[in-house]
Amino acid sequence: MEVLPILNYALNGLLLGGVFALTALGMSIIAGIMRVINLAHGDVAVLAAYLALIVSNFLKVDPLLSLVVVAPLLYVLGYFIQKFLVNKLIFERFYFTALMTFSLSIILQNLMLLLFTADARSLITPYLLTNIDFFGLTPPPRFLIGFAFSFAAFIILYVFLKKTYIGKVIRAVPADIEGAKMLGIKSEDIYCIAAGLAYLSLAIAGVLLGMAFVFFPDSGPTYLLLSFGILVLGGWGSIRGTFVGGLIFGLAMSFGGLFFGSRFQLVFCYLIILIVLIIRPRGIFGGKI
């Protein structure tokens, strides 16, 4: 087998993995800080894609520019869902929040089906269909742009959590809730901010996914499973691990399709995850941010 096609598969896998990593970032934030899983995670990403479609068509702007509207909307949505729904059950048993977010998932799917029908939609624009040839490497523009936005989002979030006061508080609260209360920090308020950030990252991911693939009202569960696999692979709540896990997932998906066909891509991906978990049960980065 020639080297150049292999390099193209590897490059495409890495670029696609970057987009997938951003899709999982919101789950990583919520899981790492609140120790819960948002089962409406994928549906929120799809909702962001539909909102971007509305904004870009109404204002006649590029889907990427629609993020100026969609990202703040999703931040507010995440903040208030956390404040008025999830926070009510955050300290109860794990399955309470799981059932609540599962209900939210069903509501969102049916609402999107009612408003947008079951037809395939897309945010693909003409410039995303152009060909790039760099010494024989031909990365799809939609993956290249998606990776660039994803990488920037990870860097910004990592610096925010490490260097800013609010970021340090967000990291400190799950480590010592009682200690935070003694310092006058309300964990519920911090959870709202974290949920807002998670939904904001899903807004970006949803738009990038909509620019890369067609989407339907019921596409959410696919992105949920994909994000959960990346989360487990990289390490529970680890920002770095989520990015690395996404890259590995993308590579596995690309080469899985090459060697085993598209029908077995995800099977190969989750086989890789299973092997990693046998070697490192806590994931690659073991939950470290």
C-alpha positions in Angstrom: 0.0 0.0 0.0 1.3 3.5 -0.9 2.4 5.9 1.8 0.5 9.0 0.6 -3.0 7.5 0.9 -2.2 6.3 4.4 -1.0 9.8 5.3 -4.3 11.2 4.0 -6.3 8.8 6.0 -4.3 9.7 9.1 -4.6 13.5 8.5 -8.4 13.2 7.9 -8.8 11.1 11.0 -6.9 13.6 13.1 -8.9 16.6 11.7 -12.2 14.8 12.2 -11.1 13.7 15.7 -10.5 17.3 16.6 -14.2 18.1 15.7 -15.4 15.1 17.7 -13.2 16.1 20.6 -15.0 19.5 20.7 -18.3 17.6 20.7 -17.2 15.7 23.8 -15.8 18.8 25.6 -19.1 19.9 27.0 -19.7 16.4 28.5 -16.2 16.5 29.9 -16.8 19.8 31.7 -20.1 18.6 33.2 -18.8 15.1 34.1 -15.6 16.5 35.6 -17.2 19.2 37.7 -20.6 17.8 38.7 -20.0 14.0 38.3 -23.1 13.6 36.2 -23.8 12.7 32.5 -26.1 14.9 30.4 -28.1 12.5 28.3 -29.4 15.4 26.2 -25.8 16.3 25.3 -26.0 15.2 21.6 -29.5 16.8 21.1 -28.2 20.1 22.3 -25.4 20.0 19.6 -28.1 19.2 17.0 -30.2 22.1 18.3 -27.3 24.4 17.9 -27.0 23.3 14.2 -30.7 24.0 13.6 -30.4 27.4 15.3 -27.4 28.2 13.1 -29.4 27.2 10.1 -32.2 29.6 11.0 -29.8 32.5 11.8 -27.6 32.0 8.7 -30.7 31.9 6.4 -32.4 34.8 8.1 -29.4 37.1 8.2 -27.8 35.8 5.0 -24.5 35.2 6.8 -22.0 32.3 6.9 -22.9 29.6 9.4 -19.7 30.4 11.4 -20.9 34.0 11.9 -24.1 32.6 13.2 -22.2 31.6 16.3 -22.3 35.3 17.4 -26.0 34.6 18.1 -26.1 30.9 18.7 -23.2 30.6 21.3 -24.7 33.2 23.8 -28.1 31.6 23.4 -26.8 28.2 24.2 -24.8 29.5 27.2 -28.0 31.1 28.6 -29.9 27.9 27.9 -27.3 25.8 29.7 -27.2 28.2 32.6 -30.9 28.1 33.2 -31.4 24.4 32.6 -28.8 23.8 35.3 -30.3 26.4 37.6 -33.9 25.4 37.5 -33.7 21.7 36.6 -30.5 19.9 37.2 -29.5 21.7 40.4 -32.7 20.5 42.0 -31.4 17.0 41.8 -27.7 17.4 41.7 -27.1 16.1 45.2 -29.6 13.2 44.8 -28.8 9.7 43.4 -27.1 9.6 40.1 -30.0 8.2 38.2 -32.3 11.1 39.1 -30.3 13.5 36.9 -29.9 10.8 34.3 -33.7 10.5 34.0 -34.2 14.2 33.9 -31.7 14.8 31.1 -33.1 11.7 29.3 -36.5 13.4 29.4 -35.0 16.6 28.1 -33.4 14.6 25.2 -36.8 13.2 24.2 -38.4 16.6 24.4 -35.7 18.2 22.3 -35.8 15.5 19.6 -39.6 15.7 19.3 -39.6 19.5 19.3 -37.0 19.6 16.5 -38.9 17.0 14.6 -42.1 19.1 14.9 -40.4 22.3 13.9 -38.0 21.1 11.2 -39.4 17.8 10.0 -37.4 14.6 9.5 -35.6 15.9 6.3 -31.8 16.0 6.2 -30.4 19.5 6.8 -26.9 20.8 6.3 -24.7 23.9 6.9 -22.4 23.0 4.1 -21.4 26.1 2.0 -19.6 26.2 -1.4 -16.2 27.0 0.0 -16.3 23.8 2.1 -16.5 21.8 -1.1 -13.3 23.2 -2.7 -10.3 20.9 -3.1 -7.0 21.5 -1.2 -3.8 19.8 -2.4 -0.7 20.3 -0.3 2.0 18.1 -1.7 -0.5 15.3 -2.2 -2.3 15.8 1.1 -5.9 16.6 0.5 -7.6 17.6 3.8 -11.3 18.4 3.4 -11.8 22.2 4.2 -14.8 21.4 6.5 -12.5 19.2 8.7 -9.7 21.7 8.5 -11.8 24.6 9.7 -13.5 22.4 12.3 -10.1 21.3 13.7 -8.9 24.9 13.9 -11.9 26.1 15.8 -11.8 23.0 18.1 -8.1 23.5 18.9 -8.6 27.2 19.6 -11.6 26.4 21.9 -9.6 23.8 23.9 -6.7 26.2 24.4 -9.0 29.1 25.5 -10.9 26.8 27.9 -7.7 25.3 29.3 -6.2 28.7 29.9 -9.5 30.0 31.4 -9.6 27.1 33.9 -6.0 27.3 34.8 -5.3 31.1 35.0 -8.5 32.9 35.8 -10.1 33.3 39.2 -13.5 31.9 38.1 -11.7 29.0 36.3 -9.8 28.1 39.5 -13.0 28.2 41.5 -14.7 25.9 39.0 -11.9 23.4 39.4 -11.8 23.7 43.2 -15.5 23.2 43.9 -15.8 19.5 43.0 -12.6 18.8 45.0 -14.0 20.3 48.2 -17.6 21.4 48.2 -17.7 22.0 52.0 -14.5 24.0 51.9 -16.0 26.1 49.1 -19.1 26.8 51.2 -17.0 27.9 54.1 -15.4 30.5 51.8 -18.8 31.8 50.7 -18.8 30.1 47.4 -22.2 28.6 46.3 -21.5 25.4 44.4 -24.9 25.7 42.7 -23.9 29.0 41.1 -20.5 27.5 39.9 -22.4 24.6 38.4 -24.6 27.0 36.4 -21.5 28.8 35.0 -19.9 25.4 34.1 -23.1 24.2 32.4 -23.2 27.4 30.5 -19.7 26.9 29.3 -20.5 23.3 28.4 -23.5 24.3 26.3 -21.4 27.1 24.7 -18.9 24.5 23.5 -21.7 22.4 22.2 -22.9 25.4 20.2 -19.6 25.6 18.4 -19.4 21.8 18.0 -23.0 21.7 16.7 -22.3 24.3 14.0 -19.0 22.6 13.0 -20.7 19.2 12.8 -23.5 20.8 10.7 -20.9 22.1 8.3 -19.3 18.7 8.0 -22.3 16.3 7.9 -26.0 16.3 7.3 -28.1 16.2 10.4 -31.6 15.1 11.5 -33.7 15.7 14.6 -32.6 12.3 15.9 -28.9 12.7 15.3 -28.3 13.5 19.0 -27.9 10.0 20.4 -25.1 9.3 17.9 -23.2 12.3 19.1 -24.0 11.3 22.7 -22.4 7.8 22.3 -19.5 9.3 20.4 -18.8 11.9 23.2 -19.2 9.3 25.9 -16.6 7.1 24.2 -14.1 9.9 23.9 -14.7 11.0 27.6 -14.0 7.4 28.8 -11.0 7.1 26.5 -9.3 10.4 27.5 -10.2 10.3 31.2 -13.2 11.4 33.2 -13.3 15.2 33.2 -9.9 15.7 31.7 -9.8 18.6 29.2 -6.4 17.4 27.7 -7.7 13.8 27.7 -10.8 14.8 25.8 -8.8 16.3 23.0 -6.3 13.4 22.8 -9.2 10.9 23.1 -11.0 12.7 20.2 -7.9 12.5 18.0 -7.5 8.7 18.8 -11.2 8.2 18.1 -10.9 10.1 14.8 -7.9 8.0 13.7 -9.6 4.8 14.7 -12.7 5.8 12.7 -10.6 6.7 9.7 -8.5 3.5 9.6 -11.5 1.4 10.7 -13.3 2.5 7.6 -10.2 1.9 5.5 -9.6 -1.7 6.7 -13.0 -2.9 7.7 -15.5 -0.7 5.8 -17.8 2.0 7.0 -20.2 -0.4 8.6 -17.6 -1.4 11.2 -16.0 2.0 11.8 -17.6 2.5 15.2 -17.0 -1.1 16.2 -13.3 -0.6 15.6 -13.4 2.6 17.6 -15.0 1.1 20.7 -12.7 -1.9 20.4 -9.8 0.6 20.8 -11.5 2.1 23.8 -12.0 -1.3 25.4 -8.3 -2.1 25.0 -7.3 1.3 26.5 -9.6 0.7 29.5 -8.1 -2.7 30.1 -4.7 -1.1 30.3 -5.7 2.2 32.0 -9.2 1.9 33.6 -9.3 5.6 34.4 -8.5 6.6 30.8 -5.4 8.0 29.3 -5.1 11.1 31.6 -6.9 9.6 34.6 -9.3 12.5 35.1 -6.6 15.2 35.4 -7.5 18.5 33.8 
